[in-house]
Amino acid sequence: MPQSSPTLLTPYGYSSGTCGYCSPAGKRSQRSTSSKYGMVAEQMTPEFYQMLIDRGWRRSGDYVYHPDMARTCCPQYTIRLNSTNFKGNKKHRQVTNRFNRFLETGQKPGEEESSTTMNVDGKAQAVKGKGNGKGKGKDNESSKRDLLDDLHRYEIGFIQRDEESLAHRFETKLVPAKATSETFELYKAYQMAVHKDKPEGVTTRGFDRFLCGKTLIDTPIKYTDDVERKIRNGQLPKTYGQYHLLYKLDSQLIGISVIDILPNCVSSVYFIWHPDWAWASLGKLSALYEISLARRMREKGAQGMEWVYMGYWIPDCQKMKYKSEYSPSELLDPGTNTFHSLDKTLETFLIQHPKGYFPFTEVTSSQSMLDDHKHDAKKSSSPDKDVIGSSDNREEEVEEESDEESPSTIPNPPPPGFEDVSNISNEDVESILLLMGRNKYTKSGGKLIPISNLEFRNQQAMYTEIKEFLSAVGKDNVVSTSGEISGKAVLYLG
C-alpha cells in the first residue's frame, strides 16, 4: 500500500438508538430518537480525525459518528474554545483559588482554619504555613495574574516555592490512554456514583474499548522549542494521539481527563473524577488544565495548536450548560461546516429552538429572522427550505453502535452537511479503491482494488451503502482512482 498507516473506515450506516441526554442519570430514552450516521475506524490518522471533527464528527473508541442534526432528538453541536484568547470568568477564578487554598493550607470550603489537616489517606499532618480564612486578600491578588498561570501555582513541576511548605502534593501527568488497575478503579467508582451504573455493568473491556485503545495513529509533534524534559515529565505530549491526563493528590488518583491531541486542538472525550472530591469542582478545573495544555503546546512551537474542542454542546441540556461559560467559544454550523461565535444571540436562539436545523447565518443576521423562525417552528414541525425536522460534571455520552437499531438508508433530504446521495453516481462508486486481503491478526498488508473490478452478490445494495458513505464523509476525502491518496481515508469492509 502507498501509506504504511492510512485511515481505514468501515461504514456502519444511518441508524437510530436510545438517547442518554434527555433521560435521568443511568437511564436512556424509551424510544429510538437519537439519529446518526456511524462508521468504524480500525485506525485513523490524527490529521484525518481533525478534518472530521471540523465537520461535526466525534469518536467513541473506534466508533465514529455524526448526528443527524435535523432529526435527532437532541442536536449535538461541535463547540470549540480559543485557548490563546481565553481569560476565564469569576467562577473559574473562584474554583482555582479554592483548590489552591486547599493545596496550600489543607482547608476545604466551610472548614475552620486549624494547625493540622488530613491527607487523602486520612492521616493527620501539620500545616506548614498559615491559612487565610476565605482568602479574600489572596483572591484580590490572584485576580491580577493570568488565570492559567495561577492554575499551576501549587502544582509539582510548576511550583516556584518550597514543596514542603504545602499541605498537599498535587501533580498532573500526561500518559498514553491505556487501561490500568488504577485508572479502571476510578472509572468504576465514578460510573457507579455519578451515572448510577450497576457494578457488573462496569467492565475493564468497556473502559478499554471506549476510553482507551489505539484508534488514533501516533504521529510525531514538531515543536520549535526544546521540550524533551517536559515530555519526559509528562507535561507535554511527544505525539498526536490518545491520552489520559492524570490528576493526583498525595499520590492518589482523583481525576482523569480522557483527551485526543490533534494537530489543531486538544479534544475532550470524557472526564472521570473521584466521588469524594465533588466539592472541588474538578470538572471545571480539568477544563482549565486542558486549555492550559493547548496553550503551552502552542507556546513551545506546536504549529497550528490553538483550540480546545469540548465535545458536543446541546442547547437545552443542563449538564452541557457549563461549556458555553468558557469563552471565546465557537459553534459549528452543521449545514455549512463553518464556525460561528457563540454569542448571546445564537445561544438564546438555539435554547429556544432545541430541535431541527437552522442555518446560523440566518440566526445571526437579523432579529426579524429570529422572530420568523420562532413563528415557523410553532406553525409546523415539517421540513421546509429553512428548517429541517423538528455542570460541572462534564458528562458526555459514550456512543455505542451496539445500542443502535439495524442500519437504514439515509433519509431525504440528507442530514445537514451531507451531500445528496442522488448526486453520487455509479461511476463515483466504481472509482473508489477498496482495501482487500489485509491480515486481520497482524493488521498489515493488503491491496487497493477499484470497486469496478469487483463483483458483489447484491451490487445495488453495496453501491447504495458506498454512496451513503461518500455522502457522509465526502467523496473527495476517500481514496479513489482519481486524485491523490495522501491524507485520505481508505474504504475497508473488514
N, C-alpha and C positions, 0 to 999 in steps of 0.2 A: 504494500500500500504506500502511497505517496507520503502520508503522515504517519509517524510511529504512534502517536496518541491523539487521534481525531475524536471529535464529539460523535457519539453513537446514540441515535434516537430510535425508539420503537413506539409507534403510535398505540395509544390505548383507546382514544376516541372521545366522542362527546357523550357525557353521561350526567345523571343527576343522583344525588345522595342526600342523606340527612345532614342537618346543619347544627353545629355546636355554638354558633354565635347568638342565635335567637332562642336559646334554651338555658335553663339554670345550670350551674356548675355540675359537671359529671353527667349531664344528660344531653340528648340530641333531639332535634325536631322529630315529630312523629311521621311527617311526610317527607318525601324526597324533593326538597325545594331548592337545594343548592346545586346549581348547574354549572358545568365547567367542561373544558376540553383538557384531556390529560395525555401524557406520554411518559415513557420510562427512559431514563438516560443511564445506560450502563457505565458510561464515562462521559465527562464533559469538560471542555477547557474553560478556565475562568473567563477568558475573553468572550466566548460564546454565551456563557451564562450572563455576563454583564449586558450583552445585547438583548437577551431575553427579558431580564428584569426591567430594562428600559422600554419594553413593550408590554409590561403588565404581568409577566410570568413570575411564579415563585416555585421553589422546590421544597419537598419534604422527603428527605432521604434521596432515593433515586427517582421518585415520582415528581414530575414537573407539570404544573397545571396553570390554566388561565381561566378565571371566572368568566361566565357569560354575563357581562355587565348590564345587559338589557333585561335578562330574565331571572337571574339568580335572586334568591330571597334577600340576601344581604350583600349588596355590591361592595367589593373589596378594592379600594383604590391604592395604588402604589404611592407611598409617601417617602420623601427624602428630605434630609436636613443638610444645609450647607455648614460643614464643620469649621470652615475658615472664618465665617462671619458670625458664628454662634456666640451669644452673650450670656444667655441664661436669665432667668427671672427670679423673683423674690422667693418662690417655692424652692427652686433649685439651690439657692444660696442657703436657705434655712436647713434643708436636708443635709447639705455638705457641712455646714457649721455644727449641726447636731452630732453627726458621725465623728467629725474631727474632735469635738469636745469629749466624746466617749473614748476615743483613742488616747487622748492626752491625759484625761483625769479619771476615766472609768465611770463617769456619770451618765446614766440614762435619763431621758426626759421624765421629770416629776420626782426624781430622786434627790435627797438632800446630800450636800457635799459631805464627804467623810474622808478619813485618812486611809481607809482601806477600800479595796474593790474586789470583785470576784472575776477571775479569768473564766474562759469558756468551759473549763473543766470543773468549775465550782470551787476552786481553791482560792483562799484569801491571799491577797498580796498587797504590799504597801504601795500607795500612790506617791510617786516621787515628783513633787511639784504641787502647787496649789490649784484647786478648782476655781472656777469663776462663776459659780451660780448658773444663771441663764446665759452668761457670756455676752451681755449686751455690748460691752466695750469692745470685745473682740469681734463681734458681728459688724460693728461700725467700721472697725479697722480692716476687716477682710473684704468688706464691700468695695473697697478701693482697689483691691487686687483682682487680677483676672480669675474668673471662677475655676477654670480648668487647672490653673497653677495651684490654687487653693485646694483643689480636689486631691492632689498628691502631697499635701503639706506634711502629713504624718505617715506616709507610705514608705515601707522599706524599699530602698533602691532609689528613692527620690528625696528622702528626708535630708534636711540641712542642719540637723541638731543631733545631740547625743540620743541614740535609740533607748538607752537605759532609763532616760527620764520619762518615758511614756508608760502609761498604764497598760497598754495593749500593743501587740506586734501585729501590724496589718500589712499584707502584701498581695500583689496580683501577679499572675504568671500566665503567659500565652503558651498553650501546648496544643499539639495535634488533637483533633477530635476523635479520641479513642475511648472506648468504654473501659473503665477500671472499676474495681470494687468500691472505691471511694466515691467516684462520680455517680455510679449507679445507686448507691445507698441514699445519696442526697436527692437524686431524681425520684426515687421511690417514695421517700418521705414527703417530698413536695407534691407529687401526684395524689397521694392519699389525703393529705391535709387540705390542699387548695382545690384540687379538682374532684375530690371525693371518690377517687378510683378505689376499687377493691384490691387488696394485697395481691391476690392471684392474677389480677389483670395487669400488673406492672411487671414486665419481664425484661431481662437483660437483652434478649433478642430484639424486642421492640425499641428499647433505648438505643441499641447499637444501630438498628436499621434506619431510624428516623432522625436521630440527633448526633450520630457519629458517622462512621463509614468513610469511604473514599470515592464518592461520586465525582468530585472535582479533581482534576489532574493538577498536581503540584507544579507550579510554574515559577521560576526564579523572579524575584523582585529586584529591579535595578535602582539602587539608591545612589545619590551623588555624594553623600557623606559616608564616613567610616562608621558602620553600625554593628560591627562584629560583636562587641561586648554587649550591646543592648539585645542583640539576637540571642546570645548565649544565656543572658539573664532572663529571657522570656518577656522582654519589654517591647520588642518589635518582631514581626514575622520575617522569615527568610524567603518564603514562597507565598504566592497566592494559593488559596485553598480553604479547607475546613478547619476550624479551630474551636477550642474551648478556652475562654478567658476565666481563669480560676480566681476566686476571692477567698483568701484565707486569713483567719483571725486567730492568733496564738496557735498556729499550725492546724487549726480545724477548718475544713472546707465549709463555707457558709453560703456560697453562691457560684453559679456558672453561667456565663454568657456564651451561648452557642451562636457562633458567627461564621459567616463566609467572608473572606477577604478577597476582593476582586480588584481589577485594575483601576477602577474609579471610585470604589467605595468599600466601606465596612457594612456588610449586610446582616442585620439582626435576624436570627432564626428563632430563638427561644431563650427565655431566661428562667433559671431554676434557683430557688432560694430556700434556705432552711426556715421552717415554720416558726422557730423560736426567735427569729430576727425580723418579724413583721414590723416591729416598732422603728426599725432603722430605715424603712423605705428603700430597701436595696434595689427595687426596680428602677426608681428614679436615679439612684447612684450609678447603677450599671449602665444606664443610657449615657450618663455623663462620661463614664470611663470609655465607652465605645466611641463617643465623639472625640475624646482626647486621643485615642489611638489613631483615628483617621488624621487628626491634625498633626500629631507627632510624626507620622509616616510622611506626610507632605513636607513638613519642616526639614526632614532628613533627606529629602530629594526623591521621594517616590512620585514620579511624574504622573499626573492625572488623578491622584488621590485627593478627593475633596469632599465626598458625600458620605452620609450615614443613611442607609436605607432601613427604615424602621418597620419593614414588613408591610402589611396592609392596614389601611385606615378605613373603618366602617362608620359612616356618619351617625347612625342612631344607636351605636353600641357603646354603652357606658365604659366598659373595660378597655376600649380603644381611645377614649377621650384624651388621655394623657399625651398621646402622640402629637396632637396639634398644639400642645403647650411648649414644644421645642421649636424655636424659630431662629433664622428664617427657613421655613419649610415650603416644599412644593408638592403638588399632586399631579399625577399623570392623567391626562385626558385619554381614556382608553380607546376612544374612537380615532384620534389623530396621532396618538403616541408622542405627544408633546407635553412638557411640564409647564404648569402654571403656578404662580404664587398662591399659597393657601392663605388668602386674606379673609377678613370677616364676611365679605360679600359672598365669596364662594363657599365658605364653611357653613354659613347660615342657610344658604340655598340648599345645599346637599343634605343638611339635617332636616330641613322642612320637606325635602323630596328624597326620601331614603331608598326608593326603588325606581328602576328604569334608568335609561341613559340620556343625559343632557349634554350636548356639546359645550365645553367650558367657555369658548369664545362668546357664545350667546348669553351665558350666565353672567359673565363679567362685563359685557358690552354696554348694557343699559338697564336701569331699574325697571323700565317698562317691559323688557323681555322677561324679567323675573316674574312680574305680575301675569304676563301671558302664559308662562309655563305653569304657574300655580293654578290658573283658571283651566288650562288644558288638562292638568293632572286630575282635577276634580271632575271635569266633564267626562273624561273617558280614560280607561287604562289600556286601550288597544293601541297598537303601534301606529305612528304616523311619521312624517318626514323629520320631525324634531325629537320625538320621544319614542323609544322602542321599549315595549314591555312596561311593565309597571314596577387608668388607675395605677394604678401604680403596679399592679401585679405583672404587667407586661405579658398578659396571657395571649398566646397565639394558638390557633387550632392546628394540630398536626394532621394534615390531609392524608388519607389512605385510600388507594384505589380499591381496596377490598370492601370499602363501605359503599361503593357505587353500585347502581343498577347496571344491567348489561348495557354496553355502549349502543347508542342510537346514532342516526345521521344528524349532522349539523343542521339546525333549523334555518328557515328562510324568513326574513333576512338573517344573515350570519351575525354572530356576536360582534360588537363594536371592535374595530381593529383587525378583524379577519377579512380576507379577500373573499369576494363572492365566488363560491365553488363553481358556478356556471361559467366563470371567466377562465377556468383552468381546463385546458384541452387534453385530449388523449395524448397528443404529441408532447405536451409538457410532462405528463406522467412517464412516457416511454423514454424520455431523455434522462430521467433520474437514474443514478447509479446506486445499486443495492449491494451491500456487503454480504458476500456468500463465503461459506467454508471457514468461518472463524472458529478457532478451538475454544470451546466453552470452558475448559478447565484451565488452560494457560492464558486465556483471554488474549490471544495473539493470532496473527496470520489472517488469511482470507483474501479474497479478490473482489474488486468492484466490477459488477456486471450491469450493463444497461437493462432497464426493465424491458425494453423492446426485444431483448434476446431471450426472454424467459417466457414460459408457459404456465398458466395458473388454472386450477380446476374451475374456479369461478372468476373469470377475468373481470367481469363487470363489478363484482363486489370488491375485488382487490384494487381496481382502478379508482373506485369511489373512496375507499379508505385512504389511498395515497393522495387523491385530490384534496380531501379534507385536511390531511396532514400538511400539505403545501399551503392551503388556505390559512391554517393556524400559524405556522412557523414563518411563512413567506418563501416562495419558491426560489428567490434569489439567495436564500440562506441555506439551501440544501445542495449538496454536490450533484452535479449533472454532467452530461457530455459537453455541454456548452458552458464556457466560463471557467474561472479558476477554481481550484479545490481548496486552497489555503484559507483557514478561518471559517469554513462552512461545516455543517453537520452532515453526517453520513446516515442514510436510511438503513436500519438494521432490524430484521424481523426475528432475530434470535435463533 
